[in-house]
Amino acid sequence: MTDFSRILAGGPETTLIPGPSILPDRVRAAMGRSSIDIYSGSLLGVTARCEAGLREVFGTTGEVFIYAANGHGAWDAALSNTLSRGDKILVLQSGRFASGWGEMASAMGLDVEVLPRDWHSAIDLDAVTRRLAADKAHSIRAVLCVQVDTASGVSNDIGALRQAIDNSAHPALLMVDAVASLGTMAFEFDNWTVDVAVSASQKGLMSPAGLGFVAASEQAMEAGKTAGLRTRYWDWQARNTTDHYQKYCGTPPEQLLFGLAEAFDMMAEEGLPSIFKRHEILKQATQAAILAWGCVGATANVTDPKTSHLRSRSSTYRMNWPVKSFRFVVTVVA
Ligand SMILES: *Cc1c(COP(=O)(O)O)cnc(C)c1O
């Protein structure tokens, strides 16, 4: 350890990464409870609270599913519930995470084509329209992308992507990873006609890792009826029930649900517009501070000023280490 890190190690441990993010005291306190009846009683209200909160942040009145899983589990759930071995899918690269989802799809036996992109720009929407228009036989069954790529710090405009897909009059399902972004910026599942969106508990939703989420459109639910990759644990059709135990395909992760319900109560008190604005202000403050370190080699991945609005609220920067010393003060004036 350097002197610097030995001195700082005396304080409370704080990890500042996109996720797991900081747990508010209220969320931690809500989890410090004994287990309760898993079949009936007040836990049903906790599940209902979590589902209502998810519908609000996803922007949907449709189906949402809660898994005892992380974001990778939600990726698996999205693919296995809608597709069959050998189906072709198109992965829209924009950093690391869409590629990771595509690698999982390959391992599951899907035929994955990647529309390549670098780490500095959002998805090329015209290229999407061209590629889908060229698929006259409609052999591409789904298009996979991320709203925010946590590694490159790039955010994609999902409403504009839906328009690009519609311009090609192609019926592929649109699947969006909102693991890093849900709860920090708008997601409009119904308005953008997204078919499947996935997320997880430990980033914008201020909860511990361990819950994976999926929202599914009617088309996605329909595709699920014949999906050959369906397995019993992830199966939407089996979980789409009022039987509380079956909703989780077994014992619900109770304490994680207590925490998530509390996080949604906190978000309701603050209001989504204020939360989004708070994240935007903190993003701009952080970016301004770090870009000022350009003199010591810091750069944002999205370097083109014309597209700087595409820098996401999870900020990733590259530095030419070692930086010998720095002072970093951000004052946010509300
Ligand atoms: C964190 C993250 C994931 C993976 O989530 P895990 O809970 O670690 O499995 C997937 N996609 C994006 C964009 C992420 O930021």
Ligand as a Chemical Component Dictionary entry (heavy atoms), coordinates in Angstrom:
data_LIG
# 
_chem_comp.id                   LIG 
_chem_comp.type                 NON-POLYMER 
_chem_comp.pdbx_formal_charge   0 
_chem_comp.three_letter_code    LIG 
# 
loop_
_chem_comp_atom.comp_id 
_chem_comp_atom.atom_id 
_chem_comp_atom.alt_atom_id 
_chem_comp_atom.type_symbol 
_chem_comp_atom.charge 
_chem_comp_atom.model_Cartn_x 
_chem_comp_atom.model_Cartn_y 
_chem_comp_atom.model_Cartn_z 
_chem_comp_atom.pdbx_ordinal 
LIG C1 C1 C 0 -23.600 -4.210 -14.477 1  
LIG C2 C2 C 0 -24.105 -4.430 -15.841 2  
LIG C3 C3 C 0 -24.498 -5.699 -16.300 3  
LIG C4 C4 C 0 -24.294 -6.958 -15.518 4  
LIG O1 O1 O 0 -25.003 -6.989 -14.322 5  
LIG P1 P1 P 0 -24.579 -8.063 -13.215 6  
LIG O2 O2 O 0 -25.570 -7.797 -12.121 7  
LIG O3 O3 O 0 -23.171 -7.772 -12.831 8  
LIG O4 O4 O 0 -24.724 -9.417 -13.805 9  
LIG C5 C5 C 0 -25.056 -5.793 -17.563 10 
LIG N1 N1 N 0 -25.199 -4.719 -18.339 11 
LIG C6 C6 C 0 -24.815 -3.482 -17.944 12 
LIG C7 C7 C 0 -25.005 -2.325 -18.867 13 
LIG C8 C8 C 0 -24.251 -3.308 -16.690 14 
LIG O5 O5 O 0 -23.856 -2.085 -16.300 15 
# 
loop_
_chem_comp_bond.comp_id 
_chem_comp_bond.atom_id_1 
_chem_comp_bond.atom_id_2 
_chem_comp_bond.value_order 
_chem_comp_bond.pdbx_ordinal 
LIG C1 C2 SING 1  
LIG C2 C3 SING 2  
LIG C2 C8 DOUB 3  
LIG C3 C4 SING 4  
LIG C3 C5 DOUB 5  
LIG C4 O1 SING 6  
LIG O1 P1 SING 7  
LIG P1 O2 DOUB 8  
LIG P1 O3 SING 9  
LIG P1 O4 SING 10 
LIG C5 N1 SING 11 
LIG N1 C6 DOUB 12 
LIG C6 C7 SING 13 
LIG C6 C8 SING 14 
LIG C8 O5 SING 15 
# 
